[in-house]
Amino acid sequence: MPQLPRATAEQHIKAFQRDGWRVARVTGSHHILSKDGVEFHLTIPSHRGQIVKPGLLKGLLRDAGLTNDEYLELFYGKKRR
């Protein structure tokens, strides 16, 4: 299984936006993402310069219904070999 990228919240938010999620609101340092047709939201803590921990990212992917490979394509913007 490919390793998930270690990156800041801003970079991960951009990847989720490529999948149709949008920033619905920002509450403090948390970005709340929603998607049309989905009844729940994703919450990504955005602390300047800090990376999103792997466990949190795995949970976000599970909630969004994405596999690691699908997410890597969204994150890097192309198919990886």
N, CA, C and O atoms as CSV, one atom per row, in Angstrom:
chain,resi,resn,atom,element,x,y,z
A,1,MET,N,N,0.849,-1.173,0.000
A,1,MET,CA,C,0.000,0.000,0.000
A,1,MET,C,C,0.892,1.233,0.000
A,1,MET,O,O,1.824,1.308,0.801
A,2,PRO,N,N,0.634,2.205,-0.876
A,2,PRO,CA,C,1.464,3.407,-0.937
A,2,PRO,C,C,1.293,4.269,0.315
A,2,PRO,O,O,0.226,4.306,0.928
A,3,GLN,N,N,2.356,4.948,0.666
A,3,GLN,CA,C,2.340,5.807,1.843
A,3,GLN,C,C,1.602,7.097,1.533
A,3,GLN,O,O,1.767,7.685,0.464
A,4,LEU,N,N,0.790,7.525,2.482
A,4,LEU,CA,C,0.063,8.782,2.325
A,4,LEU,C,C,1.022,9.949,2.515
A,4,LEU,O,O,1.966,9.856,3.299
A,5,PRO,N,N,0.787,11.044,1.805
A,5,PRO,CA,C,1.697,12.193,1.894
A,5,PRO,C,C,1.616,12.890,3.244
A,5,PRO,O,O,0.540,13.029,3.825
A,6,ARG,N,N,2.749,13.317,3.723
A,6,ARG,CA,C,2.818,14.135,4.939
A,6,ARG,C,C,2.825,15.581,4.463
A,6,ARG,O,O,3.786,16.039,3.847
A,7,ALA,N,N,1.749,16.286,4.754
A,7,ALA,CA,C,1.615,17.651,4.241
A,7,ALA,C,C,0.757,18.479,5.191
A,7,ALA,O,O,0.155,17.959,6.130
A,8,THR,N,N,0.718,19.767,4.924
A,8,THR,CA,C,-0.082,20.681,5.737
A,8,THR,C,C,-1.560,20.546,5.389
A,8,THR,O,O,-1.924,19.961,4.368
A,9,ALA,N,N,-2.390,21.090,6.241
A,9,ALA,CA,C,-3.834,21.034,6.030
A,9,ALA,C,C,-4.229,21.713,4.721
A,9,ALA,O,O,-5.128,21.237,4.027
A,10,GLU,N,N,-3.577,22.806,4.379
A,10,GLU,CA,C,-3.925,23.532,3.161
A,10,GLU,C,C,-3.744,22.648,1.927
A,10,GLU,O,O,-4.564,22.684,1.010
A,11,GLN,N,N,-2.679,21.861,1.904
A,11,GLN,CA,C,-2.429,20.977,0.771
A,11,GLN,C,C,-3.473,19.869,0.706
A,11,GLN,O,O,-3.911,19.492,-0.381
A,12,HIS,N,N,-3.872,19.349,1.855
A,12,HIS,CA,C,-4.889,18.299,1.881
A,12,HIS,C,C,-6.263,18.860,1.506
A,12,HIS,O,O,-7.047,18.185,0.838
A,13,ILE,N,N,-6.552,20.068,1.928
A,13,ILE,CA,C,-7.833,20.689,1.573
A,13,ILE,C,C,-7.937,20.832,0.058
A,13,ILE,O,O,-8.999,20.575,-0.510
A,14,LYS,N,N,-6.867,21.234,-0.599
A,14,LYS,CA,C,-6.869,21.357,-2.063
A,14,LYS,C,C,-7.163,20.014,-2.720
A,14,LYS,O,O,-7.882,19.958,-3.718
A,15,ALA,N,N,-6.614,18.935,-2.172
A,15,ALA,CA,C,-6.859,17.602,-2.729
A,15,ALA,C,C,-8.324,17.216,-2.569
A,15,ALA,O,O,-8.924,16.678,-3.499
A,16,PHE,N,N,-8.905,17.483,-1.405
A,16,PHE,CA,C,-10.320,17.175,-1.204
A,16,PHE,C,C,-11.205,18.030,-2.111
A,16,PHE,O,O,-12.249,17.570,-2.572
A,17,GLN,N,N,-10.794,19.262,-2.367
A,17,GLN,CA,C,-11.563,20.122,-3.272
A,17,GLN,C,C,-11.580,19.551,-4.684
A,17,GLN,O,O,-12.571,19.717,-5.396
A,18,ARG,N,N,-10.517,18.889,-5.103
A,18,ARG,CA,C,-10.498,18.246,-6.424
A,18,ARG,C,C,-11.521,17.118,-6.509
A,18,ARG,O,O,-11.936,16.737,-7.603
A,19,ASP,N,N,-11.931,16.580,-5.350
A,19,ASP,CA,C,-12.928,15.516,-5.299
A,19,ASP,C,C,-14.340,16.076,-5.129
A,19,ASP,O,O,-15.289,15.303,-4.994
A,20,GLY,N,N,-14.498,17.380,-5.134
A,20,GLY,CA,C,-15.824,17.975,-5.037
A,20,GLY,C,C,-16.183,18.534,-3.672
A,20,GLY,O,O,-17.259,19.110,-3.513
A,21,TRP,N,N,-15.323,18.383,-2.696
A,21,TRP,CA,C,-15.567,18.968,-1.380
A,21,TRP,C,C,-15.278,20.464,-1.456
A,21,TRP,O,O,-14.443,20.903,-2.246
A,22,ARG,N,N,-15.970,21.238,-0.634
A,22,ARG,CA,C,-15.735,22.681,-0.595
A,22,ARG,C,C,-15.686,23.127,0.860
A,22,ARG,O,O,-16.280,22.500,1.737
A,23,VAL,N,N,-14.983,24.200,1.097
A,23,VAL,CA,C,-14.900,24.740,2.452
A,23,VAL,C,C,-16.214,25.455,2.739
A,23,VAL,O,O,-16.507,26.499,2.156
A,24,ALA,N,N,-16.994,24.885,3.636
A,24,ALA,CA,C,-18.288,25.469,3.984
A,24,ALA,C,C,-18.111,26.620,4.963
A,24,ALA,O,O,-18.798,27.638,4.881
A,25,ARG,N,N,-17.180,26.440,5.889
A,25,ARG,CA,C,-16.919,27.498,6.870
A,25,ARG,C,C,-15.607,27.200,7.570
A,25,ARG,O,O,-15.066,26.098,7.483
A,26,VAL,N,N,-15.114,28.201,8.259
A,26,VAL,CA,C,-13.906,28.050,9.078
A,26,VAL,C,C,-14.284,28.459,10.484
A,26,VAL,O,O,-14.768,29.566,10.717
A,27,THR,N,N,-14.058,27.552,11.416
A,27,THR,CA,C,-14.360,27.824,12.815
A,27,THR,C,C,-13.053,27.739,13.589
A,27,THR,O,O,-12.524,26.650,13.808
A,28,GLY,N,N,-12.542,28.875,13.997
A,28,GLY,CA,C,-11.249,28.896,14.665
A,28,GLY,C,C,-10.173,28.448,13.696
A,28,GLY,O,O,-9.961,29.074,12.657
A,29,SER,N,N,-9.498,27.367,14.037
A,29,SER,CA,C,-8.441,26.852,13.167
A,29,SER,C,C,-8.891,25.583,12.446
A,29,SER,O,O,-8.057,24.828,11.947
A,30,HIS,N,N,-10.198,25.344,12.387
A,30,HIS,CA,C,-10.725,24.148,11.746
A,30,HIS,C,C,-11.501,24.512,10.482
A,30,HIS,O,O,-12.392,25.362,10.509
A,31,HIS,N,N,-11.153,23.863,9.385
A,31,HIS,CA,C,-11.873,24.038,8.132
A,31,HIS,C,C,-12.923,22.935,8.037
A,31,HIS,O,O,-12.604,21.753,8.162
A,32,ILE,N,N,-14.163,23.326,7.816
A,32,ILE,CA,C,-15.273,22.390,7.703
A,32,ILE,C,C,-15.590,22.248,6.223
A,32,ILE,O,O,-15.960,23.220,5.565
A,33,LEU,N,N,-15.443,21.017,5.693
A,33,LEU,CA,C,-15.683,20.763,4.276
A,33,LEU,C,C,-16.995,20.026,4.100
A,33,LEU,O,O,-17.323,19.127,4.874
A,34,SER,N,N,-17.745,20.412,3.077
A,34,SER,CA,C,-18.997,19.726,2.756
A,34,SER,C,C,-19.008,19.409,1.269
A,34,SER,O,O,-18.226,19.954,0.491
A,35,LYS,N,N,-19.915,18.513,0.894
A,35,LYS,CA,C,-20.012,18.085,-0.494
A,35,LYS,C,C,-21.483,17.886,-0.818
A,35,LYS,O,O,-22.235,17.349,-0.004
A,36,ASP,N,N,-21.895,18.315,-2.004
A,36,ASP,CA,C,-23.286,18.154,-2.411
A,36,ASP,C,C,-23.651,16.676,-2.417
A,36,ASP,O,O,-22.898,15.840,-2.917
A,37,GLY,N,N,-24.823,16.363,-1.851
A,37,GLY,CA,C,-25.294,14.993,-1.821
A,37,GLY,C,C,-24.762,14.167,-0.664
A,37,GLY,O,O,-25.119,12.997,-0.527
A,38,VAL,N,N,-23.915,14.754,0.170
A,38,VAL,CA,C,-23.354,14.046,1.324
A,38,VAL,C,C,-23.914,14.692,2.583
A,38,VAL,O,O,-23.893,15.915,2.722
A,39,GLU,N,N,-24.416,13.867,3.503
A,39,GLU,CA,C,-25.092,14.386,4.690
A,39,GLU,C,C,-24.169,14.773,5.834
A,39,GLU,O,O,-24.628,15.340,6.825
A,40,PHE,N,N,-22.888,14.482,5.721
A,40,PHE,CA,C,-21.958,14.782,6.798
A,40,PHE,C,C,-20.885,15.734,6.282
A,40,PHE,O,O,-20.875,16.086,5.102
A,41,HIS,N,N,-19.999,16.143,7.152
A,41,HIS,CA,C,-18.909,17.040,6.762
A,41,HIS,C,C,-17.574,16.472,7.243
A,41,HIS,O,O,-17.535,15.573,8.083
A,42,LEU,N,N,-16.501,17.001,6.705
A,42,LEU,CA,C,-15.150,16.660,7.139
A,42,LEU,C,C,-14.572,17.866,7.867
A,42,LEU,O,O,-14.763,19.002,7.436
A,43,THR,N,N,-13.881,17.630,8.949
A,43,THR,CA,C,-13.258,18.703,9.711
A,43,THR,C,C,-11.750,18.501,9.689
A,43,THR,O,O,-11.240,17.471,10.130
A,44,ILE,N,N,-11.046,19.500,9.170
A,44,ILE,CA,C,-9.590,19.419,9.084
A,44,ILE,C,C,-8.991,20.552,9.912
A,44,ILE,O,O,-9.201,21.724,9.597
A,45,PRO,N,N,-8.241,20.213,10.976
A,45,PRO,CA,C,-7.580,21.255,11.751
A,45,PRO,C,C,-6.426,21.854,10.945
A,45,PRO,O,O,-5.624,21.131,10.353
A,46,SER,N,N,-6.358,23.164,10.935
A,46,SER,CA,C,-5.344,23.843,10.136
A,46,SER,C,C,-4.491,24.721,11.038
A,46,SER,O,O,-4.832,25.869,11.323
A,47,HIS,N,N,-3.374,24.156,11.481
A,47,HIS,CA,C,-2.447,24.894,12.326
A,47,HIS,C,C,-1.209,25.204,11.497
A,47,HIS,O,O,-0.581,24.296,10.951
A,48,ARG,N,N,-0.863,26.455,11.403
A,48,ARG,CA,C,0.195,26.934,10.512
A,48,ARG,C,C,1.476,26.107,10.609
A,48,ARG,O,O,2.062,25.957,11.681
A,49,GLY,N,N,1.891,25.580,9.466
A,49,GLY,CA,C,3.157,24.879,9.364
A,49,GLY,C,C,3.179,23.459,9.886
A,49,GLY,O,O,4.190,22.771,9.740
A,50,GLN,N,N,2.089,22.996,10.494
A,50,GLN,CA,C,2.068,21.640,11.030
A,50,GLN,C,C,1.439,20.678,10.031
A,50,GLN,O,O,0.501,21.034,9.317
A,51,ILE,N,N,1.959,19.467,9.986
A,51,ILE,CA,C,1.407,18.479,9.072
A,51,ILE,C,C,0.194,17.811,9.712
A,51,ILE,O,O,0.057,17.762,10.935
A,52,VAL,N,N,-0.681,17.300,8.850
A,52,VAL,CA,C,-1.835,16.545,9.314
A,52,VAL,C,C,-1.336,15.147,9.669
A,52,VAL,O,O,-0.675,14.495,8.861
A,53,LYS,N,N,-1.647,14.698,10.855
A,53,LYS,CA,C,-1.161,13.393,11.324
A,53,LYS,C,C,-1.765,12.266,10.488
A,53,LYS,O,O,-2.904,12.381,10.034
A,54,PRO,N,N,-1.028,11.192,10.280
A,54,PRO,CA,C,-1.481,10.085,9.431
A,54,PRO,C,C,-2.802,9.463,9.879
A,54,PRO,O,O,-3.634,9.114,9.041
A,55,GLY,N,N,-3.004,9.321,11.176
A,55,GLY,CA,C,-4.252,8.730,11.678
A,55,GLY,C,C,-5.456,9.583,11.334
A,55,GLY,O,O,-6.505,9.058,10.959
A,56,LEU,N,N,-5.316,10.896,11.458
A,56,LEU,CA,C,-6.404,11.801,11.109
A,56,LEU,C,C,-6.692,11.729,9.619
A,56,LEU,O,O,-7.854,11.687,9.214
A,57,LEU,N,N,-5.653,11.714,8.805
A,57,LEU,CA,C,-5.841,11.649,7.358
A,57,LEU,C,C,-6.531,10.344,6.958
A,57,LEU,O,O,-7.418,10.350,6.104
A,58,LYS,N,N,-6.133,9.236,7.564
A,58,LYS,CA,C,-6.775,7.949,7.261
A,58,LYS,C,C,-8.259,7.988,7.611
A,58,LYS,O,O,-9.086,7.455,6.872
A,59,GLY,N,N,-8.594,8.612,8.726
A,59,GLY,CA,C,-9.998,8.745,9.120
A,59,GLY,C,C,-10.775,9.611,8.144
A,59,GLY,O,O,-11.917,9.297,7.809
A,60,LEU,N,N,-10.165,10.699,7.685
A,60,LEU,CA,C,-10.821,11.571,6.706
A,60,LEU,C,C,-11.073,10.819,5.407
A,60,LEU,O,O,-12.139,10.954,4.806
A,61,LEU,N,N,-10.090,10.023,4.968
A,61,LEU,CA,C,-10.259,9.252,3.735
A,61,LEU,C,C,-11.369,8.224,3.890
A,61,LEU,O,O,-12.177,8.034,2.981
A,62,ARG,N,N,-11.409,7.558,5.044
A,62,ARG,CA,C,-12.464,6.580,5.298
A,62,ARG,C,C,-13.842,7.256,5.246
A,62,ARG,O,O,-14.766,6.752,4.607
A,63,ASP,N,N,-13.964,8.396,5.922
A,63,ASP,CA,C,-15.234,9.114,5.942
A,63,ASP,C,C,-15.635,9.603,4.555
A,63,ASP,O,O,-16.818,9.606,4.213
A,64,ALA,N,N,-14.649,10.018,3.752
A,64,ALA,CA,C,-14.932,10.527,2.410
A,64,ALA,C,C,-15.143,9.400,1.404
A,64,ALA,O,O,-15.558,9.649,0.272
A,65,GLY,N,N,-14.861,8.165,1.805
A,65,GLY,CA,C,-15.048,7.029,0.906
A,65,GLY,C,C,-13.977,6.908,-0.157
A,65,GLY,O,O,-14.238,6.417,-1.256
A,66,LEU,N,N,-12.778,7.350,0.162
A,66,LEU,CA,C,-11.668,7.314,-0.787
A,66,LEU,C,C,-10.645,6.254,-0.383
A,66,LEU,O,O,-10.394,6.044,0.803
A,67,THR,N,N,-10.066,5.598,-1.365
A,67,THR,CA,C,-8.954,4.698,-1.103
A,67,THR,C,C,-7.662,5.511,-1.102
A,67,THR,O,O,-7.640,6.665,-1.530
A,68,ASN,N,N,-6.597,4.897,-0.619
A,68,ASN,CA,C,-5.303,5.590,-0.627
A,68,ASN,C,C,-4.897,5.962,-2.048
A,68,ASN,O,O,-4.436,7.077,-2.293
A,69,ASP,N,N,-5.067,5.026,-2.989
A,69,ASP,CA,C,-4.686,5.297,-4.379
A,69,ASP,C,C,-5.508,6.435,-4.982
A,69,ASP,O,O,-4.962,7.300,-5.668
A,70,GLU,N,N,-6.811,6.438,-4.730
A,70,GLU,CA,C,-7.656,7.519,-5.245
A,70,GLU,C,C,-7.213,8.858,-4.669
A,70,GLU,O,O,-7.161,9.863,-5.378
A,71,TYR,N,N,-6.892,8.862,-3.371
A,71,TYR,CA,C,-6.476,10.108,-2.741
A,71,TYR,C,C,-5.136,10.590,-3.285
A,71,TYR,O,O,-4.949,11.788,-3.502
A,72,LEU,N,N,-4.211,9.675,-3.506
A,72,LEU,CA,C,-2.911,10.066,-4.052
A,72,LEU,C,C,-3.060,10.706,-5.431
A,72,LEU,O,O,-2.344,11.653,-5.756
A,73,GLU,N,N,-3.985,10.196,-6.238
A,73,GLU,CA,C,-4.245,10.816,-7.546
A,73,GLU,C,C,-4.784,12.223,-7.368
A,73,GLU,O,O,-4.408,13.130,-8.110
A,74,LEU,N,N,-5.669,12.416,-6.386
A,74,LEU,CA,C,-6.200,13.759,-6.127
A,74,LEU,C,C,-5.108,14.679,-5.579
A,74,LEU,O,O,-5.015,15.842,-5.973
A,75,PHE,N,N,-4.301,14.164,-4.688
A,75,PHE,CA,C,-3.270,14.984,-4.042
A,75,PHE,C,C,-2.211,15.438,-5.030
A,75,PHE,O,O,-1.828,16.608,-5.050
A,76,TYR,N,N,-1.741,14.510,-5.850
A,76,TYR,CA,C,-0.687,14.850,-6.803
A,76,TYR,C,C,-1.235,15.340,-8.139
A,76,TYR,O,O,-0.474,15.823,-8.977
A,77,GLY,N,N,-2.537,15.220,-8.346
A,77,GLY,CA,C,-3.151,15.742,-9.557
A,77,GLY,C,C,-2.915,14.909,-10.805
A,77,GLY,O,O,-3.158,15.376,-11.917
A,78,LYS,N,N,-2.444,13.683,-10.633
A,78,LYS,CA,C,-2.193,12.811,-11.780
A,78,LYS,C,C,-2.074,11.383,-11.281
A,78,LYS,O,O,-2.002,11.140,-10.077
A,79,LYS,N,N,-2.054,10.459,-12.195
A,79,LYS,CA,C,-1.868,9.055,-11.812
A,79,LYS,C,C,-0.417,8.809,-11.475
A,79,LYS,O,O,0.482,9.269,-12.178
A,80,ARG,N,N,-0.191,8.079,-10.394
A,80,ARG,CA,C,1.168,7.710,-9.996
A,80,ARG,C,C,1.467,6.317,-10.512
A,80,ARG,O,O,0.573,5.482,-10.641
A,81,ARG,N,N,2.713,6.082,-10.799
A,81,ARG,CA,C,3.112,4.755,-11.263
A,81,ARG,C,C,3.846,4.011,-10.194
A,81,ARG,O,O,4.259,2.871,-10.408
